[in-house]
């Protein structure tokens, strides 16, 4: 059985959504990122920074969202969420997955925390370049890898939706709003949201102003 280490309302929520899209059987291990004293040191054996997500299958550990997405989507090909190696869409699929983790996430974090830098200072480039690229990409095609929904949209869609609608860090461009609205209609997305809501209710941190409906 595949074991999935997850914290509700975190970056691992996108992997929860992916597992529901794939209809993959999994055993969920709840990780309380807000626990008093922090996440147990023993968890470093799974994830060296004590972060989520992580998966373990047959003793093999996979961390990092892009790697997990590639691993799972290829493992469950019947779901049709990973373009085949000889599919022309495979290039855009791989690029979008890695771009989200290697560029999108770092530049958004830099913007939120007021990091000032030149493009040549860091490998991930600038926030404005990222916004322009994604706006152009999603204006040309409805999904991350082209004309159909793939596992790359789970990651990119989660990132755009959260940073635009919750963090208010990404500008509300029409193409971003249309993209998010399109993918959030998927039944697996809605089911994952319901699961996260229930899981968050078990964690003391998510009470009062931090309750699921308020985050």
FENHU-V746069 format. One line per field, one symbol per residue. phi: phi as a letter, one per 30 degrees, with the letter a starting at -180 (. if undefined). psi: psi as a letter, one per 20 degrees, with the letter a starting at -180 (. if undefined). burial: b if it has 16 or more other C-alpha atoms within 10 Angstrom, else e. A space follows every 50 residues. Layout:
phi: ???
psi: ???
burial: ???
//
This chain:
phi: .dcccbbdhbdddddeedddddhddacdcdcddcddiideeddddcbdch cccabbbhiccbbidddddddddddcdddicbedecdedddddddddded ddbeddddedddcidcaceddbdcicddddddddddddddbdbeckcbdb ddddddddddddddccdhccdddeddddddddddddeddddddddddddd ddceedbidceedcc
psi: pppopqpqlahihhhggghhgilppqopoponijqpiapqhhihhgohjk rqrqqppkippprpgggggggghhhmhiikioprhjphihghggggghgg hhgggghgggghjkpprqhihqijbrghhgggghgggihhqirhjciqpr hhhggggggggghghghkhpqmqghggggghghiiphhghghggghgggh iiphhmqcijqhii.
burial: eebbbbbbbebbbbbbbbbbbbebebeeebbbbeeeeebeeeeeebbeeb bbbbbbeeeeebbbbbebbbebbbeeeeeebbbeeeeebbeebbebbbbb bebbbbbbeeeeeeeeeeeeeeebbbbeebbeebeebbeeebbbbbeebb bbbbbbbbbbbbbbeeeeebeeeebbeebbeebbeeebbeebbeebbebb eebebbeeeeebeee
//
